[in-house]
C-alpha cells in the first residue's frame, strides 16, 4: 500500500528523551500519498478526512510489513504515523533517501512532494541500508516562499535556524498548534507546497539538478 519505501539504520537520537531506546537495528520507512484534490481544500473537513484516511493507510502498510517480518522469524514493531509514540519519523525518512526536509517542517518526497503521510517499521531482520539522495528540495526551498506566505500565522521561518546543534529549516509549532486546534486540523502548508501538485516533481527535479550542478561548478572554481 506504500508509494515509496526506504531502509536505514535506526539511530538512538531519533527517540524522545523520556522514552526507552528501541532495541531493533533497522528502520523500514513507508510513504503513502493523499488524494491531492481532497488535501488542497485545507483546512476544511474534506482535507481533515483525507489526512485521517491516509494515516490509516500508512498504519495498515506498517502492520502488513510487520506481520510479514514476523512470518520470516524476526522481530518487528510497527510505528504508525501519529501513534509512533517514542520515535521521530522524519529523520528516518531523510536518512533512508525517500525525502528531504522542507521549509514547512515536513518532508518533500521525490515522487509525491509533501502530499504524503508516513509510517515506519523497526526490525532486526538483516537489511541493506539506502542513503540520502538530495534531489533539490532543500535548494528549492531556499528561494521559495509559498508555504510561509500561505500560512495565516507567522510560524514558518524564512531562513534556516540552529536547531539541536545543526542548521535546518524550522517551523514554530507553538504557533501552529492553536490554528490547528481552531480549525480541527490544517495541512495548509503541505497542500500549498509546489512539490505536492500532481505531475510536477519530475520537472522540478530536472530543473533543480541543473541548479545543483551549477552551484557545484561555482564552488569548485
QUIBELKA-V56717 format. One record per residue. RES is the residue in one small letter. PHI is phi in degrees with one decimal (* if undefined). NEAR is the number of other C-alpha atoms within 12 Angstrom. Layout:
# QUIBELKA-V56717
RES,PHI,NEAR / RES,PHI,NEAR
This chain:
# QUIBELKA-V56717
x,*,22 / x,-83.5,32 / x,-96.7,26 / x,-156.4,29 / x,-149.7,35 / x,-146.9,33 / x,-131.3,33 / x,-153.0,34 / x,-72.1,34 / x,-75.8,35 / x,-107.9,23 / x,-56.3,22 / x,-69.9,20 / x,-87.2,26 / x,-103.7,23 / x,-60.0,17 / x,-58.5,13 / x,-93.9,11 / x,-119.8,15 / x,-67.7,15 / x,-74.8,20 / x,-57.2,30 / x,-89.5,18 / x,-68.8,25 / x,-87.4,26 / x,-114.0,32 / x,-118.6,47 / x,-99.9,46 / x,-96.7,46 / x,-124.1,47 / x,-127.8,48 / x,-121.7,37 / x,-108.0,39 / x,-76.9,37 / x,-76.2,27 / x,-60.9,31 / x,-61.9,18 / x,-81.2,26 / x,-69.4,37 / x,-68.0,30 / x,-81.3,24 / x,-54.8,29 / x,-95.7,30 / x,-151.6,22 / x,-65.6,19 / x,-64.4,23 / x,-68.6,29 / x,-61.9,28 / x,-63.0,23 / x,-66.3,32 / x,-61.1,38 / x,-60.9,28 / x,-61.5,23 / x,-78.0,34 / x,-60.1,32 / x,-64.9,28 / x,-64.1,28 / x,-65.0,38 / x,-63.8,33 / x,-61.4,27 / x,-60.7,33 / x,-67.2,38 / x,-69.5,28 / x,-65.3,25 / x,-64.4,34 / x,-59.2,32 / x,-62.5,21 / x,-63.4,20 / x,-63.1,24 / x,-59.8,20 / x,-65.1,13 / x,-84.0,15 / x,93.3,14 / x,-117.4,21 / x,-78.0,25 / x,-161.7,31 / x,-133.0,34 / x,-80.1,38 / x,-125.7,37 / x,-89.7,36 / x,44.9,35 / x,-68.5,23 / x,-103.0,19 / x,-67.3,27 / x,66.7,23 / x,-104.9,25 / x,-118.0,34 / x,-101.6,31 / x,-79.2,41 / x,-59.9,36 / x,-58.7,32 / x,-67.5,42 / x,-59.9,42 / x,-70.3,39 / x,-64.0,31 / x,-81.4,34 / x,88.3,33 / x,-89.7,41 / x,-161.6,42 / x,-120.1,38 / x,-79.3,40 / x,-93.4,45 / x,-57.9,39 / x,-78.8,44 / x,87.5,34 / x,-106.7,39 / x,-87.7,38 / x,-119.9,46 / x,-88.0,48 / x,-68.5,41 / x,-103.6,33 / x,-126.9,37 / x,61.2,44 / x,-94.3,45 / x,-82.9,44 / x,-141.8,45 / x,-130.0,44 / x,-125.4,51 / x,-151.8,47 / x,-153.8,49 / x,-125.8,47 / x,-94.9,42 / x,-156.3,34 / x,-105.8,26 / x,-61.1,26 / x,-61.6,21 / x,-136.8,20 / x,-114.0,16 / x,-74.3,21 / x,-81.2,24 / x,-145.3,20 / x,-58.6,23 / x,-132.4,23 / x,-56.7,26 / x,-124.5,34 / x,111.7,34 / x,-60.5,43 / x,-63.0,36 / x,-62.8,29 / x,-58.9,31 / x,-63.5,35 / x,-64.4,23 / x,-114.2,18 / x,-94.6,24 / x,-122.8,22 / x,-59.1,26 / x,-66.8,34 / x,-69.2,32 / x,-73.9,20 / x,-77.8,23 / x,-75.5,29 / x,-74.7,20 / x,-119.5,23 / x,-82.1,22 / x,-109.8,28 / x,-97.1,34 / x,-69.2,28 / x,-73.2,25 / x,-126.0,24 / x,-66.9,23 / x,-127.4,18 / x,-74.5,13 / x,-134.2,13 / x,49.7,10 / x,87.2,7 / x,-143.1,10 / x,-91.3,12 / x,-158.5,27 / x,-65.0,30 / x,-137.4,28 / x,-117.2,30 / x,-82.7,23 / x,-72.1,19 / x,-65.6,15 / x,-86.2,18 / x,-67.9,27 / x,-58.2,19 / x,-58.2,17 / x,-65.0,22 / x,-58.0,24 / x,-66.1,16 / x,-61.2,13 / x,-104.1,19 / x,54.7,20 / x,126.9,26 / x,-148.4,33 / x,85.3,43 / x,-61.2,38 / x,-67.2,41 / x,-76.4,41 / x,-70.0,40 / x,-84.1,31 / x,-58.1,40 / x,-56.5,34 / x,-70.7,43 / x,-81.9,38 / x,-68.1,30 / x,-57.9,27 / x,83.0,17 / x,-104.1,20 / x,-62.6,28 / x,-61.5,22 / x,-67.0,19 / x,-64.6,31 / x,-63.7,29 / x,-61.7,18 / x,-63.6,19 / x,-72.5,26 / x,-61.3,23 / x,-65.4,18 / x,-68.4,20 / x,-65.4,22 / x,-64.3,19 / x,-63.8,14 / x,-65.3,15 / x,-63.2,12 / x,-65.8,11 / x,-62.0,10 / x,-71.2,9 / x,-85.8,8 / x,-88.1,7
